């Protein structure tokens, strides 16, 4: 792995740690509580990052794992942002960590210039060219959602991830 690859993965890892860190200590009720008018919850956002970001982009798009591709097709039109009532929020967080580990295995064996093994037709003409582009896209999306979690966490219990003096 070269320096660029390592730097991209370090930045991705930082954003992933931010996601896990900002929800740490929230109980099930807090993880499920919608605090914004749109109605999403921390648990829903973490589930979105699990399924639509880590699993989709790395195991589906980059690795072309048929199981993931089939799941994407089966889930068409179903929101990943809704967590079933019988799924504990702790299980949602654990699944995120599991998908991160599985994605890391893909990232460790794939060169930055590798083209996607699969590209879904629902994107139309838009396309990311290689793993480098996908990692940058995932860093951006994860950072954006980590910011959403920051604001939501502060509304839930006042905790802030990073506080300027």
Steps between C-alpha positions, in 0.01 A plus 500: 500500500643835398501829688190635321302184573606510865411871529153446352434208734622702798254779419220250444584333830484834678149565372388149594636548852313830519172323415557235766625750754213745470234230560695332780307509826157561346238254624247328274234766547745781423633318192144461367374848588442724199597856592481670160182565299609249234454226759821300469676363808862434587432127464350559156795707387751240623300229320510712182880530532519123551289391204510785249857612555741239640333186367371647172807691385778266608354149491246568225648756263873438548511127578191403301382254766190335356330471840515878541386566144202269555416678827509839325255372238271347764501819709408734213260761632549396865651761732808395692435788741223311682615261770259218589356523851643160595858599409690649794693817422812326630458242222484780241831640629654151508394441137663826400828391661466159329447656156795733557720196566370323189553817295854530637575152364392617154703820534812309606502282190386751236728750325384862485473496122275192493175565316171405663417132455129591485314820427126527565289625212292726727780760496445570131801666340667598830798281585801482728807382309701303753554407865667836564180682394286264708711551813480879456123474453463286814723733705282793393173322571618363834632842608172665402300248701742522794413870507131415500563269794691776680205738479252230595706384796523856628120531476451168682727551800729796442813294427735644241764304309747781449471823694702810410632685804 
